[in-house]
């Protein structure tokens, strides 16, 4: 990653956090438009109710869905890499084949979602809930998860991601039996 690209990502993350914590330019329905490159538009669904929306196959990378209610929405095969999802409710949504690489997904409700074949590489998902999620073929490589979530996901981890070729169990650093995992930091 070049220095300019790193600085650009850092600035975008900082701006997203301003939106989240200070309510700058909230969107309550529909999309607000920003730019990600010359002529490219980036939709923003900050604090929107997008329950049941169909985004199947769309390119929404670098957008923001922070604080949104997106229950039972269809995000299957959507490119959301580099997105901010903080404090969103995605319960029951179809996230099959989604790309959540490099996303800030802390405190997100992923309960009962379909995350099969999803790419979640480098995702920050601390404080999120994955109870009842389907994760066959999901790639969690370098994802930051709560240890309890990681332990529970190891119990059901199976399959290989068709995009990255990484097994779900390997990406979660599960070892041995289905209920064992290797914590990122050894306990003292």
C-alpha positions as CSV (number, residue, x, y, z in Angstrom):
1,X,0.0,0.0,0.0
2,X,1.4,3.4,-1.0
3,X,1.8,6.2,1.6
4,X,-0.7,8.4,-0.3
5,X,-3.3,5.6,-0.3
6,X,-2.7,5.0,3.5
7,X,-3.2,8.7,4.2
8,X,-6.3,8.7,2.1
9,X,-7.8,5.7,3.9
10,X,-6.9,7.3,7.3
11,X,-8.6,10.6,6.4
12,X,-11.7,8.8,5.1
13,X,-11.9,6.8,8.4
14,X,-11.5,9.9,10.4
15,X,-14.3,11.6,8.5
16,X,-16.5,8.6,8.9
17,X,-15.9,8.7,12.7
18,X,-16.9,12.4,12.7
19,X,-20.2,11.4,11.1
20,X,-20.8,8.6,13.5
21,X,-19.9,10.4,16.8
22,X,-21.0,14.0,16.0
23,X,-23.9,13.4,13.7
24,X,-22.5,15.5,10.9
25,X,-24.7,15.2,7.8
26,X,-26.9,12.3,8.9
27,X,-29.1,10.5,6.3
28,X,-32.4,9.2,7.4
29,X,-33.8,7.9,4.1
30,X,-32.2,7.3,0.7
31,X,-28.6,7.9,0.0
32,X,-26.4,10.9,0.4
33,X,-23.6,11.1,-2.2
34,X,-19.9,11.7,-1.6
35,X,-17.0,11.1,-4.0
36,X,-14.4,8.4,-3.9
37,X,-12.5,9.4,-7.0
38,X,-13.0,11.8,-9.8
39,X,-16.5,11.3,-11.1
40,X,-17.2,8.3,-8.8
41,X,-20.1,8.6,-6.2
42,X,-20.1,6.9,-2.8
43,X,-23.5,6.3,-1.3
44,X,-23.9,7.0,2.4
45,X,-26.7,5.3,4.5
46,X,-25.6,6.8,7.9
47,X,-28.5,6.3,10.4
48,X,-30.8,5.2,7.6
49,X,-33.6,2.6,7.8
50,X,-32.8,0.4,4.9
51,X,-34.6,-2.7,6.2
52,X,-35.4,-5.1,3.4
53,X,-33.5,-3.1,0.7
54,X,-32.0,-5.1,-2.2
55,X,-28.3,-4.2,-2.9
56,X,-27.5,-7.5,-4.5
57,X,-24.2,-7.3,-6.6
58,X,-23.7,-3.5,-6.1
59,X,-20.4,-1.8,-5.6
60,X,-20.7,0.2,-2.3
61,X,-17.0,0.1,-1.3
62,X,-15.8,3.1,0.8
63,X,-19.4,3.9,1.6
64,X,-20.9,4.3,5.1
65,X,-23.7,2.4,6.6
66,X,-22.9,3.4,10.2
67,X,-25.8,3.4,12.6
68,X,-28.2,2.0,10.0
69,X,-31.0,-0.4,10.5
70,X,-30.6,-2.9,7.6
71,X,-32.5,-6.0,8.8
72,X,-33.4,-8.6,6.3
73,X,-31.6,-6.6,3.5
74,X,-29.9,-8.3,0.6
75,X,-26.2,-7.5,0.5
76,X,-25.3,-10.7,-1.3
77,X,-22.2,-10.4,-3.6
78,X,-21.9,-6.7,-2.7
79,X,-18.4,-5.0,-2.6
80,X,-18.3,-3.2,0.8
81,X,-14.6,-3.2,1.3
82,X,-13.3,-0.2,3.2
83,X,-16.8,0.6,4.5
84,X,-17.9,1.8,7.9
85,X,-20.7,-0.3,9.4
86,X,-20.3,0.7,13.1
87,X,-23.4,0.3,15.2
88,X,-25.5,-1.1,12.4
89,X,-28.2,-3.7,12.7
90,X,-28.0,-6.3,9.9
91,X,-30.0,-9.0,11.7
92,X,-31.3,-11.6,9.3
93,X,-29.6,-10.0,6.2
94,X,-28.2,-12.0,3.3
95,X,-24.5,-11.3,3.2
96,X,-23.6,-14.3,1.1
97,X,-20.4,-13.6,-0.9
98,X,-20.1,-10.1,0.5
99,X,-16.6,-8.4,0.6
100,X,-16.1,-6.8,4.0
101,X,-12.3,-6.5,3.7
102,X,-10.8,-3.6,5.7
103,X,-14.2,-2.6,7.2
104,X,-14.9,-1.0,10.6
105,X,-17.7,-3.2,11.8
106,X,-17.5,-2.8,15.5
107,X,-20.7,-3.2,17.6
108,X,-22.7,-4.6,14.6
109,X,-25.6,-7.0,14.9
110,X,-24.7,-9.9,12.5
111,X,-27.2,-12.2,14.3
112,X,-28.8,-14.8,12.0
113,X,-27.1,-13.4,8.9
114,X,-25.9,-15.4,6.0
115,X,-22.2,-14.9,5.8
116,X,-21.4,-17.9,3.7
117,X,-18.5,-17.3,1.3
118,X,-18.0,-13.8,2.7
119,X,-14.5,-12.2,2.7
120,X,-14.0,-10.5,6.1
121,X,-10.2,-10.0,5.9
122,X,-8.8,-7.3,8.2
123,X,-12.3,-6.5,9.5
124,X,-12.6,-4.9,12.9
125,X,-15.7,-6.5,14.5
126,X,-15.1,-6.0,18.3
127,X,-18.4,-5.9,20.2
128,X,-20.3,-7.4,17.4
129,X,-22.7,-10.4,17.6
130,X,-22.6,-13.3,15.2
131,X,-25.1,-15.5,17.1
132,X,-27.0,-17.8,14.7
133,X,-24.9,-16.6,11.6
134,X,-24.1,-19.0,8.8
135,X,-20.4,-18.8,8.1
136,X,-19.5,-21.8,5.8
137,X,-16.7,-20.7,3.5
138,X,-16.3,-17.3,5.2
139,X,-12.7,-15.9,5.4
140,X,-12.0,-14.1,8.7
141,X,-8.2,-13.8,8.1
142,X,-6.7,-11.1,10.4
143,X,-10.2,-10.1,11.6
144,X,-10.5,-8.6,15.0
145,X,-13.2,-10.4,16.9
146,X,-14.1,-10.7,20.6
147,X,-12.7,-14.0,22.0
148,X,-16.2,-15.2,22.8
149,X,-17.4,-14.7,19.2
150,X,-14.2,-16.4,17.9
151,X,-14.8,-19.4,20.2
152,X,-18.4,-19.7,19.1
153,X,-17.6,-19.3,15.4
154,X,-15.0,-22.1,15.7
155,X,-17.7,-24.4,16.9
156,X,-19.5,-24.0,13.5
157,X,-16.6,-23.1,11.2
158,X,-16.5,-25.2,8.0
159,X,-15.7,-24.8,4.3
160,X,-13.3,-23.0,2.1
161,X,-13.8,-19.5,0.8
162,X,-14.2,-19.7,-3.0
163,X,-12.5,-16.3,-3.6
164,X,-9.5,-16.5,-1.3
165,X,-9.1,-20.3,-1.0
166,X,-8.7,-20.0,2.8
167,X,-10.6,-22.4,5.1
168,X,-13.0,-20.8,7.5
169,X,-11.4,-22.7,10.5
170,X,-7.9,-21.7,9.5
171,X,-8.9,-18.0,9.1
172,X,-10.4,-18.0,12.6
173,X,-7.3,-19.7,14.0
174,X,-9.3,-22.7,15.3
175,X,-7.3,-25.7,16.4
176,X,-8.2,-29.3,17.1
177,X,-11.8,-29.9,18.1
178,X,-14.6,-27.6,16.8
179,X,-14.8,-25.9,20.2
180,X,-11.2,-24.9,20.5
181,X,-9.5,-21.8,19.1
182,X,-6.1,-20.2,19.4
183,X,-6.4,-16.7,21.0
184,X,-4.6,-13.9,19.3
185,X,-2.9,-13.0,22.5
186,X,-1.9,-15.7,25.0
187,X,-3.3,-15.3,28.4
188,X,-0.9,-14.5,31.2
